[in-house]
Structures are given as structure tokens and as C-alpha cells.
Amino acid sequence: MSISPRFDRRWWYGVPLALLAVLLVFEPSRLDFAIADLFYVQDLGFIGRRNDFLEEVLHDRAKQLTIAIGVLALSGFLLSLLPTRLRPLRRTLGYLVLAMGLSTGFVTPLKKVTQMHCPWNLEQYGGPEHFSPLLGPRAAPVEKPGNCWPGGHAASGFALFALFFALRDRYPRSARTALIAAMVLGVLFSLVRMAQGAHFFSHNLWTALLCWLISLALYDLMLYRPSPHPTADLAVDVE
């Protein structure tokens, strides 16, 4: 059984948790509106709202990439339950299925609970609804409750953080490639929905931080195998 590269929990957990605390204490609505304004044209709406390429390719089709990876991971996990060549990878594949499932599955329940509106619903951008901060009281909806926090499409990209952790112990170079891919896709998907007026910047930042913490915590619980002699090497390996 191979030993996992060491990592410093103070940083890997601490930085995202600190950022979440900052988002809770300092409501980022001014930043959100300032960024949203960059994508909004008066009397025309959000620049990406009616863009077929953004909607059909970078929203609908791109989401299928994560679904396909999830299906492959699930298929591999099921095969690993049988006496196949995938059997030694059962725990890793199980981790991947669980981490990706939770990283995308937490979005819908939180949307139902928070009922935050999308930018395109708000009066500042031609909609009928009043803005409410995340932890503030909800303004009575003019039409219907919001369904826009956290960012669901961003989760389709940031859920691939799980690939980084699944590969980290055995294939560090591939793991770094997977981490970059997750970041690029998550940011791209975030920008697409921001350009369409579907999400504020902070919606997607919350999604990125929560997806990271989910994948990290499950890796720590399911895959991480520390050295039995932790004092043998005092250097922190953050591969």
C-alpha cells in the first residue's frame, strides 16, 4: 500500500474556511453588483442572456462532460465490485463517485433553502424582484422565490476537484493537470452564467470553496494514508 504525499491541513482546510467566514461576515453585494454591471447593457440586458453558443454549448453541452465522467466513475466502481482488474481501485472509484455526487448534489437543496434571486430577476437589471443578502431577511417575491444560490453550473466544473484528489497519491502529474482543468472549467462555467445574468460572482465563489472542501474532506477520510513515521520527513509535500 503506497503512502500518500503529506499535506498541511492548516492551509488546505484553513484557507477555504477563512474565505467562507469572510463571505459570511462581509456581505459581498457591492462587489457582486460591480461585476454584474460589466455584463449588463442598459435596455439590452445581460450580454450573454440570449447567446445560443453560451446556452447550448457552454451551458447545456458542457455540463454533460461532468455527467459523463461521473457515469464512467460509477461504471468503474460497479465493475470493481466484481473480480476484475478494477478491483484494486474500488476505494478510489468509490471516492470519486461520492465526491462528485456530493459536489453537485448539494446545490439544489441549498437553492431551495436560500431562495436567492438571480441577477436577471432583480429590479436593478430590469426584473421585478428586490435584492436580499444571503443572511438577510427575504423580500417578499413579486413573482416567485429565487433559485440561484449557489451556482449550479459552476459546480459542474469545480466537482472535478475530486479527480485531483483521486489521482494525487499515485499520479501526481496527472493530478495537477486535473486540478488545473477543474479550475479552468469551473471559472469558465462561472463566467458563462455571470454573463447570462444567472449568478453573481459570490454565488460561484461559494460553490468553488464548498466543492473543494467536500472533495478534500472525503479524500482525508477515504484515501489519505499518512506515513507511519511522520517525523521521518519534516518537509510538507503539497503535490
Residue pairs with C-beta under 8 A, 6 or more apart in sequence:
1 225
2 169
2 170
2 225
3 225
3 226
3 227
4 168
4 169
4 223
4 224
4 225
4 226
5 168
5 169
5 172
5 237
5 238
5 239
6 226
6 227
6 230
6 233
6 235
6 236
6 237
6 238
7 236
7 237
7 238
8 236
8 238
9 220
11 238
12 216
13 213
13 216
16 209
16 212
16 213
17 213
19 205
19 209
20 206
20 209
20 210
23 202
23 205
23 206
24 134
24 135
27 133
27 134
27 135
27 136
28 201
28 202
29 131
29 133
29 200
29 202
31 201
31 202
32 200
32 201
32 202
33 124
33 200
35 194
35 200
35 201
36 119
36 125
36 194
36 197
36 200
36 201
39 46
39 47
39 48
39 194
39 195
39 197
40 46
40 47
40 119
40 125
40 197
41 47
45 120
45 125
45 126
45 197
46 119
46 120
46 125
46 195
46 196
46 197
47 195
48 54
48 192
48 195
48 196
48 197
49 120
49 196
49 197
51 195
51 196
54 192
54 195
54 196
55 196
58 188
58 189
58 192
59 153
59 189
59 192
59 193
59 196
62 156
62 185
62 188
62 189
62 192
63 153
63 156
65 156
65 185
66 100
66 104
66 156
66 157
66 159
66 160
69 100
69 160
69 163
70 97
70 100
70 101
70 104
73 93
73 96
73 97
73 100
74 97
76 86
76 89
76 93
77 90
77 93
77 94
77 96
77 97
79 86
80 86
80 87
80 88
80 89
80 90
80 93
80 94
81 87
81 90
86 93
91 222
91 223
92 166
92 223
94 222
95 162
95 165
95 166
95 218
95 219
95 222
95 223
96 162
96 163
96 166
98 218
98 222
99 159
99 161
99 162
99 165
99 166
99 214
99 215
99 218
99 219
100 159
100 160
100 162
102 214
102 218
103 155
103 158
103 159
103 161
103 162
103 210
103 211
103 214
103 215
104 152
104 155
104 156
104 159
106 155
106 210
106 214
107 150
107 151
107 152
107 155
107 207
108 152
110 149
110 150
111 147
111 148
111 149
111 150
111 152
112 147
114 134
114 146
114 149
115 138
115 141
115 145
115 146
115 147
116 132
116 134
116 146
116 148
116 149
116 203
117 127
117 129
117 131
117 132
117 141
117 146
117 148
118 146
118 147
118 148
118 197
118 198
118 199
119 125
119 197
119 198
119 199
119 200
120 126
120 127
120 196
120 197
120 198
121 127
121 128
121 129
121 143
121 146
121 148
122 129
122 130
122 131
123 129
123 130
123 131
124 131
125 197
128 142
128 143
129 139
129 141
129 142
129 143
129 146
130 139
130 142
131 139
132 138
132 139
134 149
134 202
138 145
148 198
148 199
148 203
149 199
149 203
149 206
150 203
150 204
150 206
150 207
150 210
151 189
151 190
151 193
151 198
151 199
151 203
151 204
151 206
151 207
152 207
153 189
153 190
153 192
153 193
153 198
153 199
154 186
154 189
154 190
154 193
154 199
154 203
154 204
154 207
154 208
155 207
155 211
156 185
156 189
157 182
157 184
157 185
157 186
157 187
157 188
157 189
157 190
158 182
158 183
158 185
158 186
158 207
158 208
158 211
158 212
159 182
159 211
159 215
160 178
160 181
160 182
160 185
160 186
161 179
161 182
161 211
161 212
161 215
161 216
162 215
162 218
163 175
163 178
163 181
163 182
164 175
164 176
164 178
164 179
164 182
164 215
165 175
165 215
165 216
165 218
165 219
165 223
166 175
166 178
166 219
166 223
167 174
167 175
167 178
168 175
168 219
168 223
168 239
169 223
169 225
172 239
175 239
176 239
186 204
186 207
186 208
186 211
190 199
190 201
190 204
190 207
190 208
193 199
193 204
194 200
194 201
194 204
227 233
